[in-house]
């Protein structure tokens, strides 16, 4: 069985605007060991600026 290829929203580790005061940043693909196999998971962070200016 082949594992699927995951395409990340390049460049990884860089904030990309999604909407006003909302950004995303893709991270590396991590692997989780489960049931004797390794499953790849893409990672992503979402950053939101609050009304008071804090993140």
N, CA, C and O atoms as a GROMACS GRO file, in nm:
protein
  220
    1UNK      N    1   0.084  -0.118   0.000
    1UNK     CA    2   0.000   0.000   0.000
    1UNK      C    3   0.089   0.125   0.000
    1UNK      O    4   0.181   0.135   0.081
    2UNK      N    5   0.062   0.217  -0.090
    2UNK     CA    6   0.141   0.340  -0.095
    2UNK      C    7   0.072   0.447  -0.012
    2UNK      O    8  -0.050   0.450   0.001
    3UNK      N    9   0.154   0.535   0.044
    3UNK     CA   10   0.101   0.644   0.124
    3UNK      C   11   0.074   0.763   0.033
    3UNK      O   12   0.151   0.788  -0.060
    4UNK      N   13  -0.035   0.838   0.059
    4UNK     CA   14  -0.067   0.953  -0.025
    4UNK      C   15   0.035   1.065  -0.007
    4UNK      O   16   0.093   1.082   0.100
    5UNK      N   17   0.056   1.141  -0.112
    5UNK     CA   18   0.140   1.260  -0.104
    5UNK      C   19   0.053   1.375  -0.057
    5UNK      O   20  -0.061   1.392  -0.102
    6UNK      N   21   0.106   1.455   0.034
    6UNK     CA   22   0.035   1.572   0.082
    6UNK      C   23   0.100   1.696   0.024
    6UNK      O   24   0.222   1.711   0.029
    7UNK      N   25   0.020   1.784  -0.031
    7UNK     CA   26   0.071   1.910  -0.083
    7UNK      C   27   0.044   2.017   0.023
    7UNK      O   28  -0.070   2.037   0.064
    8UNK      N   29   0.148   2.084   0.065
    8UNK     CA   30   0.133   2.193   0.161
    8UNK      C   31   0.118   2.324   0.086
    8UNK      O   32   0.161   2.338  -0.028
    9UNK      N   33   0.055   2.418   0.152
    9UNK     CA   34   0.036   2.550   0.096
    9UNK      C   35   0.166   2.626   0.117
    9UNK      O   36   0.187   2.687   0.222
   10UNK      N   37   0.253   2.621   0.019
   10UNK     CA   38   0.388   2.678   0.028
   10UNK      C   39   0.382   2.830   0.034
   10UNK      O   40   0.287   2.889  -0.017
   11UNK      N   41   0.479   2.894   0.093
   11UNK     CA   42   0.590   2.837   0.168
   11UNK      C   43   0.546   2.802   0.310
   11UNK      O   44   0.463   2.871   0.368
   12UNK      N   45   0.602   2.694   0.364
   12UNK     CA   46   0.564   2.655   0.500
   12UNK      C   47   0.631   2.750   0.599
   12UNK      O   48   0.736   2.808   0.571
   13UNK      N   49   0.569   2.763   0.715
   13UNK     CA   50   0.624   2.849   0.820
   13UNK      C   51   0.608   2.997   0.794
   13UNK      O   52   0.668   3.079   0.864
   14UNK      N   53   0.528   3.034   0.695
   14UNK     CA   54   0.506   3.174   0.661
   14UNK      C   55   0.358   3.208   0.676
   14UNK      O   56   0.273   3.134   0.627
   15UNK      N   57   0.328   3.318   0.743
   15UNK     CA   58   0.188   3.357   0.758
   15UNK      C   59   0.132   3.400   0.623
   15UNK      O   60   0.195   3.475   0.549
   16UNK      N   61   0.012   3.351   0.593
   16UNK     CA   62  -0.057   3.386   0.469
   16UNK      C   63  -0.196   3.436   0.507
   16UNK      O   64  -0.268   3.368   0.580
   17UNK      N   65  -0.234   3.554   0.460
   17UNK     CA   66  -0.363   3.612   0.494
   17UNK      C   67  -0.477   3.530   0.434
   17UNK      O   68  -0.473   3.494   0.317
   18UNK      N   69  -0.578   3.502   0.517
   18UNK     CA   70  -0.698   3.433   0.472
   18UNK      C   71  -0.812   3.533   0.462
   18UNK      O   72  -0.895   3.527   0.371
   19UNK      N   73  -0.816   3.626   0.556
   19UNK     CA   74  -0.917   3.731   0.562
   19UNK      C   75  -0.858   3.841   0.650
   19UNK      O   76  -0.746   3.828   0.700
   20UNK      N   77  -0.933   3.946   0.669
   20UNK     CA   78  -0.885   4.054   0.754
   20UNK      C   79  -0.866   4.001   0.896
   20UNK      O   80  -0.960   3.947   0.956
   21UNK      N   81  -0.746   4.016   0.950
   21UNK     CA   82  -0.710   3.973   1.085
   21UNK      C   83  -0.708   3.822   1.106
   21UNK      O   84  -0.713   3.775   1.220
   22UNK      N   85  -0.700   3.745   0.997
   22UNK     CA   86  -0.689   3.598   1.007
   22UNK      C   87  -0.579   3.552   0.913
   22UNK      O   88  -0.579   3.586   0.795
   23UNK      N   89  -0.484   3.471   0.968
   23UNK     CA   90  -0.374   3.418   0.889
   23UNK      C   91  -0.360   3.269   0.916
   23UNK      O   92  -0.405   3.219   1.020
   24UNK      N   93  -0.299   3.197   0.821
   24UNK     CA   94  -0.263   3.057   0.843
   24UNK      C   95  -0.115   3.041   0.811
   24UNK      O   96  -0.057   3.119   0.736
   25UNK      N   97  -0.056   2.938   0.870
   25UNK     CA   98   0.081   2.900   0.838
   25UNK      C   99   0.087   2.748   0.840
   25UNK      O  100   0.058   2.685   0.942
   26UNK      N  101   0.125   2.689   0.728
   26UNK     CA  102   0.144   2.544   0.722
   26UNK      C  103   0.278   2.510   0.782
   26UNK      O  104   0.375   2.585   0.769
   27UNK      N  105   0.283   2.395   0.847
   27UNK     CA  106   0.407   2.345   0.904
   27UNK      C  107   0.448   2.218   0.833
   27UNK      O  108   0.393   2.184   0.729
   28UNK      N  109   0.545   2.149   0.889
   28UNK     CA  110   0.592   2.026   0.825
   28UNK      C  111   0.490   1.914   0.838
   28UNK      O  112   0.398   1.921   0.919
   29UNK      N  113   0.508   1.812   0.759
   29UNK     CA  114   0.427   1.691   0.774
   29UNK      C  115   0.491   1.608   0.884
   29UNK      O  116   0.611   1.578   0.880
   30UNK      N  117   0.411   1.570   0.981
   30UNK     CA  118   0.459   1.486   1.092
   30UNK      C  119   0.402   1.346   1.072
   30UNK      O  120   0.300   1.329   1.005
   31UNK      N  121   0.467   1.248   1.130
   31UNK     CA  122   0.419   1.110   1.118
   31UNK      C  123   0.380   1.059   1.256
   31UNK      O  124   0.450   1.080   1.355
   32UNK      N  125   0.266   0.991   1.259
   32UNK     CA  126   0.215   0.935   1.382
   32UNK      C  127   0.218   0.783   1.369
   32UNK      O  128   0.162   0.727   1.276
   33UNK      N  129   0.285   0.717   1.463
   33UNK     CA  130   0.291   0.571   1.461
   33UNK      C  131   0.162   0.515   1.520
   33UNK      O  132   0.121   0.552   1.630
   34UNK      N  133   0.099   0.426   1.443
   34UNK     CA  134  -0.027   0.369   1.487
   34UNK      C  135  -0.046   0.231   1.426
   34UNK      O  136  -0.036   0.214   1.305
   35UNK      N  137  -0.074   0.133   1.509
   35UNK     CA  138  -0.102  -0.003   1.463
   35UNK      C  139   0.008  -0.059   1.374
   35UNK      O  140  -0.021  -0.127   1.276
   36UNK      N  141   0.131  -0.032   1.408
   36UNK     CA  142   0.244  -0.087   1.334
   36UNK      C  143   0.274  -0.017   1.203
   36UNK      O  144   0.356  -0.066   1.124
   37UNK      N  145   0.212   0.095   1.178
   37UNK     CA  146   0.240   0.172   1.056
   37UNK      C  147   0.261   0.318   1.092
   37UNK      O  148   0.240   0.357   1.207
   38UNK      N  149   0.302   0.397   0.998
   38UNK     CA  150   0.327   0.539   1.020
   38UNK      C  151   0.233   0.618   0.930
   38UNK      O  152   0.233   0.600   0.808
   39UNK      N  153   0.154   0.705   0.990
   39UNK     CA  154   0.055   0.782   0.916
   39UNK      C  155   0.099   0.928   0.909
   39UNK      O  156   0.123   0.989   1.013
   40UNK      N  157   0.111   0.987   0.788
   40UNK     CA  158   0.152   1.127   0.776
   40UNK      C  159   0.034   1.223   0.800
   40UNK      O  160  -0.078   1.198   0.756
   41UNK      N  161   0.063   1.331   0.871
   41UNK     CA  162  -0.036   1.435   0.897
   41UNK      C  163   0.023   1.571   0.864
   41UNK      O  164   0.129   1.606   0.916
   42UNK      N  165  -0.044   1.649   0.780
   42UNK     CA  166   0.001   1.786   0.761
   42UNK      C  167  -0.034   1.868   0.885
   42UNK      O  168  -0.131   1.837   0.953
   43UNK      N  169   0.043   1.971   0.914
   43UNK     CA  170   0.017   2.058   1.029
   43UNK      C  171  -0.013   2.199   0.981
   43UNK      O  172   0.039   2.243   0.879
   44UNK      N  173  -0.098   2.268   1.056
   44UNK     CA  174  -0.135   2.406   1.020
   44UNK      C  175  -0.168   2.483   1.147
   44UNK      O  176  -0.228   2.429   1.240
   45UNK      N  177  -0.129   2.609   1.148
   45UNK     CA  178  -0.160   2.699   1.259
   45UNK      C  179  -0.250   2.808   1.204
   45UNK      O  180  -0.231   2.856   1.092
   46UNK      N  181  -0.348   2.849   1.283
   46UNK     CA  182  -0.435   2.962   1.249
   46UNK      C  183  -0.412   3.070   1.352
   46UNK      O  184  -0.412   3.044   1.473
   47UNK      N  185  -0.394   3.192   1.305
   47UNK     CA  186  -0.369   3.307   1.393
   47UNK      C  187  -0.480   3.408   1.370
   47UNK      O  188  -0.509   3.445   1.256
   48UNK      N  189  -0.542   3.455   1.480
   48UNK     CA  190  -0.652   3.551   1.471
   48UNK      C  191  -0.620   3.670   1.560
   48UNK      O  192  -0.586   3.654   1.677
   49UNK      N  193  -0.631   3.791   1.503
   49UNK     CA  194  -0.612   3.912   1.583
   49UNK      C  195  -0.747   3.947   1.647
   49UNK      O  196  -0.848   3.960   1.577
   50UNK      N  197  -0.748   3.964   1.779
   50UNK     CA  198  -0.869   3.997   1.851
   50UNK      C  199  -0.902   4.145   1.840
   50UNK      O  200  -0.818   4.224   1.796
   51UNK      N  201  -1.022   4.183   1.877
   51UNK     CA  202  -1.064   4.324   1.868
   51UNK      C  203  -0.976   4.417   1.948
   51UNK      O  204  -0.960   4.534   1.911
   52UNK      N  205  -0.919   4.366   2.058
   52UNK     CA  206  -0.831   4.452   2.140
   52UNK      C  207  -0.688   4.457   2.086
   52UNK      O  208  -0.600   4.516   2.148
   53UNK      N  209  -0.665   4.394   1.969
   53UNK     CA  210  -0.533   4.399   1.906
   53UNK      C  211  -0.441   4.285   1.942
   53UNK      O  212  -0.336   4.270   1.880
   54UNK      N  213  -0.479   4.204   2.041
   54UNK     CA  214  -0.396   4.090   2.080
   54UNK      C  215  -0.418   3.972   1.988
   54UNK      O  216  -0.519   3.964   1.918
   55UNK      N  217  -0.322   3.879   1.989
   55UNK     CA  218  -0.333   3.757   1.909
   55UNK      C  219  -0.371   3.643   1.999
   55UNK      O  220  -0.386   3.530   1.952
   0.00000   0.00000   0.00000
